[in-house]
Amino acid sequence: MTQLTKTSVPQNTSSCCAPSDIKQTEVREAVREHYAERARTSTSCCGSNTLYDESLISNVPAEISDFTLGCGDPITMANLKEGETVLDLGSGGGLDCFLAAQRVGASGKVIGVDMTAEMLAKARANATKMKATNVEFREGYLEALPAEDSRVDGVISNCVINLSPDKPQVFREVYRALKHGGRISVSDIVTNGEMNPLVAKGMEAWAACVAGALDMKEYVSGLTDAGFTDVRVQPKDKTQNFLSALPVGVPFSATITARKI
Ligand SMILES: C[S@@+](CC[C@H](N)C(=O)[O-])C[C@H]1O[C@@H](n2cnc3c(N)ncnc32)[C@H](O)[C@@H]1O
């Protein structure tokens, strides 16, 4: 099984952040505009049935479950328990928050964070339709989370961290928000090796979850540098069977887990 850990990581050579010729604010605005348009037009990319087991989404109305912009299933990975507090980074239309809310129950709480007003409006309207009373959506950035220190049991995220122009800051913020003993469970796009120069660069490719993808080894070192232990970055599903045949630097879906001790 292909699995990267801190000890197996070669030296980090590529960048964690927006290229120096692109300002971080430019990345953020391009990403925000891209997802505002997705929210306005309700255009999804993937279809929830390709990401989640049917049993997980069967209680969610199709108009909500069909609006996913994720690349995996962080809910099953997170193994959430009754009564836990969960933070979802880049909550979009809120699907993962509603699924997490079903797991943590009325005694638990789920907080979705997103920077795009149109997405927050959509997520809040969906919460009303779902009659979800244990879910709250907060406006904010992954790089400055609207969350108190050491209050959260689990952080989940679905295809968002790749969009950040400052991933080390995101990892520090997640570490700050988690309780000791808390964990992070993320689906994201990564590469195996430095981004292939043939892969599209620029704002549109960044907003489409391609150009900002981290190398797997940078994901491991970034989380480790922020203080996490048991950091694991693994190709999702069958990708690991053909990872060695994949050209270096091509983006693919991965699952990422780590703990704060
Ligand atoms: C690819 S969508 C994923 C949405 C959701 N997680 C899902 O699975 O459908 C990315 C979401 O993250 C938000 N986002 C991107 N970068 C962000 C940042 N730096 N801070 C806060 N939200 C961000 C966008 O507004 C958008 O709603």
The ligand as a Tripos MOL2 file, in Angstrom:
@<TRIPOS>MOLECULE
LIG
   27    29     1     0     0
SMALL
NO_CHARGES

@<TRIPOS>ATOM
      1 C1        -14.3970   22.7780   -4.0050 C.3       1 LIG1
      2 S1        -15.5860   23.6070   -2.9870 S.3       1 LIG1
      3 C2        -15.9290   22.3100   -1.8150 C.3       1 LIG1
      4 C3        -17.1910   22.5270   -1.0450 C.3       1 LIG1
      5 C4        -17.6090   21.3930   -0.1240 C.3       1 LIG1
      6 N1        -16.5350   21.0430    0.7860 N.3       1 LIG1
      7 C5        -18.0530   20.1910   -0.8980 C.2       1 LIG1
      8 O1        -17.5020   19.0980   -0.7100 O.co2     1 LIG1
      9 O2        -18.9920   20.3340   -1.6880 O.co2     1 LIG1
     10 C6        -14.5730   24.7390   -2.0710 C.3       1 LIG1
     11 C7        -15.3140   25.5980   -1.0560 C.3       1 LIG1
     12 O3        -14.3370   26.1650   -0.1730 O.3       1 LIG1
     13 C8        -14.4830   27.5580   -0.0730 C.3       1 LIG1
     14 N2        -13.1230   28.0960    0.1020 N.ar      1 LIG1
     15 C9        -12.0840   27.9980   -0.7590 C.ar      1 LIG1
     16 N3        -10.9760   28.5510   -0.2480 N.ar      1 LIG1
     17 C10       -11.3030   29.0120    0.9840 C.ar      1 LIG1
     18 C11       -10.5710   29.6910    2.0180 C.ar      1 LIG1
     19 N4         -9.2800   29.9690    1.8570 N.pl3     1 LIG1
     20 N5        -11.2280   30.0120    3.1510 N.ar      1 LIG1
     21 C12       -12.5610   29.7160    3.2910 C.ar      1 LIG1
     22 N6        -13.2980   29.0830    2.3500 N.ar      1 LIG1
     23 C13       -12.6780   28.7280    1.2150 C.ar      1 LIG1
     24 C14       -15.1830   27.9820   -1.3550 C.3       1 LIG1
     25 O4        -15.9120   29.1580   -1.1720 O.3       1 LIG1
     26 C15       -16.0530   26.7820   -1.6540 C.3       1 LIG1
     27 O5        -17.3240   26.8820   -1.0600 O.3       1 LIG1
@<TRIPOS>BOND
     1     1     2 1
     2     2     3 1
     3     2    10 1
     4     3     4 1
     5     4     5 1
     6     5     6 1
     7     5     7 1
     8     7     8 2
     9     7     9 1
    10    10    11 1
    11    11    12 1
    12    11    26 1
    13    12    13 1
    14    13    14 1
    15    13    24 1
    16    14    15 ar
    17    14    23 ar
    18    15    16 ar
    19    16    17 ar
    20    17    18 ar
    21    17    23 ar
    22    18    19 1
    23    18    20 ar
    24    20    21 ar
    25    21    22 ar
    26    22    23 ar
    27    24    25 1
    28    24    26 1
    29    26    27 1
@<TRIPOS>SUBSTRUCTURE
     1 LIG1         1 GROUP 0 **** ****
